[in-house]
Amino acid sequence: MRNIVVVGLQWGDEGKGKIVDWLAEKADVVVRFQGGQNAGHTIKTSNQTFKLSQLPSGILRPGKIGVIGSGVVLDPFSLIREIENIEEKGISITPKNLVIAENTSLLLPIHIEMDRIREERLGKGKIGTTGKGIGPAYEDRVGRRAVKVGDLKDANDLSKALDKLVNHHNILRKGLGVSKTRTEELFQQLNKIAPLISGYAKSTWWISQNLTKTGKMVLFEGAQGTFLDIDHGTYPFVTSSSTVAGNAATGSAVGPRDLGFVLGICKAYQTRVGEGPFPTELFDDDGTTLAAKGHEFGTVTGRPRRCGWIDIPMVKMACTLSGVDGIALMKMDVLDEFDEVKIGIGYRLGEKQMDHLPYQISQQEILEPIYETHPGWRQSTSGIRNKEDLPTNAVNYIKRLEYLIGCPIMLVSNSPLREDTIIYSQQMNNYFDNLPK
């Protein structure tokens, strides 16, 4: 099977955008299958830096088709701005290289307002959302009152869908002591931009079927990470969609048999944005060094990321949940300056030792990590493009991670540049060599 699913194995920000962009050279189509404008994928070429939120990362490659799948909640206003920003850098976006599933739910200003109002009311108990309206938009999708991309094609359909949505929100807003939203204003805003969005809207399940039949290579791009998954993450400090590989089928309108190879993206250490437990989080100079060297600030929000050592039980669980075939290990160069590097191999919960993350948040918050300590390599790996040129201790670190996780590391990234990606495993080479021409 030539298709590839790319998913994050931690709390997002693992570097999925770079790997999707790198893999897109081989692919024909790149599909975003979940999330929304809360995603932040940064791609750095030799002379430009691109920051994408809703556009599939493969859109930067000439001759590739980008698809926004029905598993996404789409902010049409934000998408227009994103397209304009990309086009200013010389990338043309047209209905020939961008397709939006017509049954994709829209994320509207009222969702953003509701998200921020509720976070403010929660106070110290806040979730730590990006404030981009993702949760409320998914709620309306599940509540069967969402406005869909296809509704933009007909003013009557749009008006009816908006009435249902706004009536529901105004009941909530009244209870929260917030002024009502006027359907007419929102209708005029959407009707104005409708021609800019609806031209991209198509039936993606039909397109997917034809792509599969003709043997095109499809790259399925996930957003966020496994432990922000609505079902399997550190609930309730999670996003509102399923981030694991299985959701690539639902969110892209393909059958599970068509997903193919699953590539998990994992930092050589660990980060998290927002609230929630983080067993290996560091509050010392090592944490500060990771944040500074890794430029750990959110692409979308600009918020500083919490940093810590890699957590093996979590990564193993993520690999199991998505059926990961291989791992891309990101940001190895961030560890270059350390005399010692640590690997979290388990936890202590009081007197008890654990080799897996417990479900209860109350337990997750008081876990003490158990570490292995390994010698650092104290030399730059940035820009290395051949496995043989890596320092011995860096290779030993990678080997130890492979053994502990029980999954092969197939790619190693040691800079933001797309070219600085090492094909670490012969299995990955074989995979590319065996792709149908």
C-alpha positions in Angstrom: 0.0 0.0 0.0 1.5 3.3 -1.1 -0.6 5.7 1.1 0.8 7.1 4.3 -0.9 8.4 7.5 1.0 11.0 9.5 0.0 11.4 13.2 1.5 13.0 16.3 2.6 10.8 19.1 2.7 13.3 21.9 0.7 16.6 22.6 1.1 18.1 19.2 3.8 20.4 17.9 6.0 17.3 17.0 6.9 18.6 13.6 4.2 17.0 11.5 4.2 19.8 9.0 7.8 19.4 8.0 7.5 15.7 7.5 4.2 16.0 5.5 5.9 18.6 3.3 8.9 16.3 2.9 6.8 13.3 2.1 4.6 15.3 -0.3 7.4 15.2 -2.8 6.5 11.6 -3.3 2.7 11.9 -2.9 0.0 13.0 -5.4 -2.5 14.2 -2.8 -2.3 15.5 0.8 -5.5 15.4 2.9 -6.1 17.2 6.2 -8.5 14.9 8.1 -9.2 16.6 11.4 -8.8 19.7 13.5 -9.0 23.2 12.3 -7.3 26.6 12.7 -5.9 25.5 16.1 -3.3 23.5 14.1 0.0 25.2 13.4 2.4 23.6 10.9 5.6 25.5 10.2 7.6 24.6 7.1 11.0 26.1 6.4 12.6 26.0 2.9 16.0 27.3 2.1 14.7 30.8 1.6 11.2 31.1 3.1 9.1 30.1 6.2 5.5 29.1 5.8 3.0 28.9 8.7 -0.1 26.8 7.9 -3.2 26.3 9.9 -5.9 24.9 7.7 -4.2 24.4 4.4 -2.7 20.9 3.9 1.1 21.1 4.2 1.6 19.5 0.8 0.0 22.6 -0.9 3.5 24.1 -1.1 4.7 21.5 -3.5 4.0 22.2 -7.2 1.6 19.7 -8.9 0.1 18.3 -5.7 -3.5 18.4 -4.7 -4.5 19.5 -1.2 -7.7 18.3 0.3 -9.5 19.7 3.4 -11.5 16.7 4.6 -14.9 16.5 6.2 -13.3 15.7 9.6 -12.1 19.3 9.8 -14.0 22.3 11.2 -13.2 25.1 8.7 -13.0 28.8 9.5 -13.7 30.3 6.0 -12.6 33.8 7.0 -9.3 32.5 8.4 -8.8 30.3 5.3 -9.1 33.2 2.9 -6.5 35.1 4.9 -4.2 32.1 4.9 -4.6 31.7 1.2 -3.7 35.3 0.6 -0.6 35.1 2.8 0.6 32.0 0.9 -0.1 33.5 -2.4 2.0 36.6 -1.4 4.9 34.2 -1.1 4.5 32.9 -4.7 2.3 29.8 -4.1 -0.8 29.8 -6.3 -4.0 28.4 -4.7 -6.8 27.5 -7.1 -9.6 24.8 -7.3 -7.1 22.8 -9.3 -4.8 22.3 -6.3 -7.1 22.8 -3.4 -10.4 20.9 -2.7 -12.7 21.3 0.3 -15.1 18.5 1.2 -18.6 20.0 0.7 -19.8 18.4 3.9 -17.1 20.0 6.0 -18.6 21.9 9.0 -17.9 25.7 9.2 -16.3 27.3 12.2 -17.8 30.8 12.6 -17.2 33.9 14.7 -19.9 32.8 17.2 -17.9 29.7 17.9 -14.8 31.7 18.7 -16.8 34.0 21.0 -18.4 31.0 22.8 -15.0 29.3 23.2 -13.4 32.4 24.8 -16.5 33.2 27.0 -16.5 29.7 28.5 -12.8 29.6 29.1 -13.0 32.9 31.0 -15.9 31.6 33.1 -13.9 28.5 34.0 -11.2 30.6 35.6 -8.6 28.4 37.3 -10.3 25.3 35.9 -9.9 26.3 32.3 -8.9 23.8 29.7 -6.3 26.0 28.1 -7.8 26.0 24.6 -6.4 28.0 21.7 -9.6 30.2 21.8 -10.1 29.4 18.1 -13.7 28.0 18.5 -12.8 24.4 17.8 -14.8 22.8 20.7 -18.0 24.7 20.1 -17.8 24.1 16.3 -17.4 20.3 16.9 -20.3 20.4 19.4 -22.6 22.0 16.8 -21.5 19.4 14.2 -22.4 16.5 16.6 -25.6 18.4 17.6 -26.7 18.4 13.9 -26.9 22.1 13.6 -23.7 23.0 11.8 -23.5 25.1 8.7 -21.7 23.1 6.0 -19.4 24.3 3.2 -22.0 23.1 0.7 -24.5 25.5 2.2 -22.5 28.4 0.8 -23.6 27.4 -2.7 -27.2 28.4 -2.1 -28.5 31.5 -0.2 -31.7 29.8 1.0 -29.8 26.8 2.3 -27.4 29.1 4.1 -30.1 31.2 5.6 -32.0 28.1 7.0 -28.8 26.5 8.4 -27.8 29.8 10.1 -31.2 30.2 11.7 -30.9 26.8 13.4 -27.4 27.5 14.5 -27.9 31.0 15.8 -31.1 30.2 17.6 -29.3 27.6 19.6 -26.4 29.9 20.4 -28.6 32.7 21.4 -30.2 30.5 24.1 -26.7 29.8 25.5 -25.7 33.4 25.2 -28.7 34.5 27.2 -27.9 32.1 29.9 -24.4 33.4 30.0 -25.6 37.0 30.1 -24.1 37.8 26.7 -25.9 39.8 24.0 -27.6 37.9 21.1 -26.1 37.4 17.7 -28.0 38.6 14.7 -28.5 36.0 11.9 -28.7 38.8 9.3 -25.2 40.1 10.0 -23.6 36.7 9.9 -25.6 35.8 6.8 -24.2 38.9 5.0 -20.7 38.2 6.1 -20.9 34.6 4.8 -22.8 35.4 1.6 -20.0 37.9 0.7 -17.2 35.3 0.9 -19.3 32.4 -0.4 -18.0 32.6 -4.0 -14.4 32.6 -2.7 -15.0 29.3 -0.7 -17.6 27.4 -2.6 -15.5 27.2 -5.8 -13.3 24.7 -3.9 -16.2 22.6 -2.6 -16.5 19.1 -4.1 -17.6 15.6 -3.2 -14.4 14.2 -1.7 -15.6 10.7 -1.2 -16.0 10.4 -5.0 -12.6 11.9 -5.6 -11.0 9.6 -3.0 -12.5 6.6 -4.7 -11.1 7.6 -8.1 -7.7 8.4 -6.6 -7.6 4.9 -5.0 -8.6 3.2 -8.2 -6.0 5.0 -10.3 -3.2 4.2 -7.8 -2.4 7.8 -6.7 -0.4 8.1 -3.5 -2.4 9.9 -0.8 -0.8 11.4 2.3 -3.2 11.8 5.2 -2.2 14.7 7.5 -3.2 14.8 11.1 -3.2 17.7 13.5 -2.4 18.0 17.2 -1.2 14.8 18.8 -2.4 11.5 20.4 -2.7 12.8 23.9 -5.0 15.6 22.8 -7.4 13.0 21.3 -11.0 13.4 22.5 -11.2 9.7 23.5 -7.6 8.6 24.3 -6.0 11.9 25.5 -5.5 13.4 28.9 -9.2 14.2 29.1 -10.6 16.8 29.7 -7.4 18.6 28.7 -7.8 17.6 25.1 -9.0 18.8 21.7 -12.5 18.1 20.3 -11.6 15.6 17.5 -10.0 12.2 17.2 -6.3 12.6 16.4 -5.3 9.0 16.0 -4.7 7.2 12.6 -8.1 5.5 12.5 -9.8 8.8 12.1 -8.0 9.4 8.9 -10.5 7.1 7.2 -13.6 8.9 8.5 -12.2 12.4 8.1 -11.0 11.8 4.6 -13.8 9.7 3.2 -11.8 6.6 2.4 -12.1 3.0 3.6 -9.8 1.8 6.4 -8.0 -0.6 4.0 -6.9 2.4 1.9 -4.9 4.1 4.8 -1.7 2.2 4.3 1.5 2.9 6.2 1.2 4.8 9.6 4.1 7.1 10.4 4.2 8.5 14.0 5.9 11.9 14.6 7.7 12.2 17.8 10.1 14.8 19.3 13.3 13.6 20.8 12.0 15.3 24.0 8.4 16.3 24.9 6.4 19.5 25.0 2.9 20.6 25.8 0.8 23.8 25.3 -2.0 24.8 27.7 -3.2 23.1 30.9 -3.2 19.4 31.9 -0.8 16.8 33.3 2.8 16.4 32.1 4.7 13.8 34.1 8.2 14.5 32.7 7.8 18.3 32.7 11.0 20.2 33.7 11.1 23.3 35.8 14.9 23.7 35.9 17.7 24.9 33.6 17.3 21.8 31.4 13.7 22.8 30.7 14.7 26.4 29.9 17.4 25.1 27.5 15.0 22.9 25.7 12.5 25.8 25.3 15.2 28.2 24.1 17.1 25.9 21.7 13.8 24.4 20.4 12.1 27.8 19.9 9.2 26.3 21.7 6.4 28.8 21.1 3.0 27.9 19.5 2.7 28.5 15.8 -0.9 29.6 16.2 -1.1 31.2 19.6 2.5 32.2 20.3 2.2 30.7 23.8 5.4 29.2 25.3 5.4 25.4 25.4 6.1 23.5 28.5 9.1 21.2 28.0 10.4 17.9 29.4 12.2 14.7 28.7 10.7 12.1 26.4 8.1 9.9 28.0 8.4 6.3 26.7 5.1 4.8 28.2 3.1 7.6 26.5 4.9 7.1 23.1 4.4 3.3 23.3 0.7 3.8 24.0 0.4 6.3 21.1 2.0 3.8 18.7 -0.5 1.1 19.8 -3.5 3.4 19.4 -2.6 4.3 15.8 -1.0 1.0 14.7 2.3 2.9 14.0 4.6 1.2 11.5 7.5 3.6 12.0 8.6 6.8 13.7 10.0 10.1 12.6 12.2 11.4 15.4 12.2 15.2 15.3 14.5 18.0 16.7 17.4 15.8 17.6 19.6 18.9 17.3 17.9 20.5 20.3 19.7 17.9 22.5 23.1 18.7 21.1 24.3 20.9 24.1 23.4 18.5 26.9 26.1 16.6 28.9 23.4 14.1 29.8 20.0 13.3 28.3 17.2 11.5 30.1 14.5 9.1 29.0 11.3 8.6 31.0 10.8 4.9 31.3 8.0 4.6 33.9 6.3 6.3 36.8 6.0 6.2 40.6 2.6 6.6 42.1 3.2 6.7 45.8 4.9 3.4 46.6 3.8 1.8 43.3 5.7 1.7 40.1 3.8 1.9 36.8 4.8 1.2 33.2 1.7 2.9 31.7 -0.2 6.2 32.0 -3.2 5.7 34.3 -6.6 7.0 33.2 -7.4 9.2 36.2 -6.3 12.8 35.8 -5.9 13.0 39.6 -3.2 10.2 39.3 -1.6 11.6 36.2 -1.0 14.9 38.0 1.0 13.3 40.8 3.1 10.8 38.9 6.8 10.9 39.5 8.9 9.9 36.4 11.5 7.2 36.5 14.4 8.1 34.3 17.3 6.5 32.5 20.3 8.8 32.1 22.5 8.6 29.0 25.6 10.6 28.0 25.0 13.4 25.6 27.0 14.0 22.4 28.1 17.6 22.9 28.5 18.3 19.2 26.2 19.8 16.5 24.0 17.5 14.6 22.2 20.3 12.8 22.3 19.9 9.1 23.6 16.3 9.1 21.9 14.4 6.3 23.5 11.0 6.5 23.1 8.4 9.3 26.8 7.6 9.3 27.7 11.2 10.2 25.7 11.2 13.5 27.7 11.2 16.7 28.0 7.8 18.4 26.1 8.8 21.5 23.3 10.3 19.4 23.0 6.9 17.5 23.0 5.1 20.9 20.2 7.4 22.1 18.2 6.6 19.0 18.8 2.8 19.4 17.7 2.9 23.0 14.5 4.8 22.1 13.7 2.1 19.4 14.2 -0.7 21.9 12.1 0.9 24.6 9.3 2.0 22.3 9.3 -1.3 20.3 8.9 0.5 17.0 11.6 1.3 14.4 12.8 4.9 13.9 12.7 5.5 10.2 13.4 9.2 9.8 15.5 11.6 11.9 15.1 15.4 11.6 17.8 17.7 12.9 16.8 21.2 11.7 13.6 23.0 10.5 14.8 22.8 6.9 12.9 20.3 4.8 16.2 19.0 3.3 17.7 18.2 6.8 15.8 14.8 7.1 17.8 11.6 7.4 16.3 8.4 6.1 17.5 6.4 9.1 16.0 3.0 8.3 16.6 0.8 5.3 12.9 -0.2 5.6 12.0 3.4 4.8 14.3 3.3 1.8 12.7 0.1 0.7 9.2 1.6 1.1 10.1 4.5 -1.3 11.9 2.2 -3.7 8.8 -0.1 -4.0 6.3 2.7 -4.7 4.5 2.2 -8.0 5.9 4.6 -10.6 
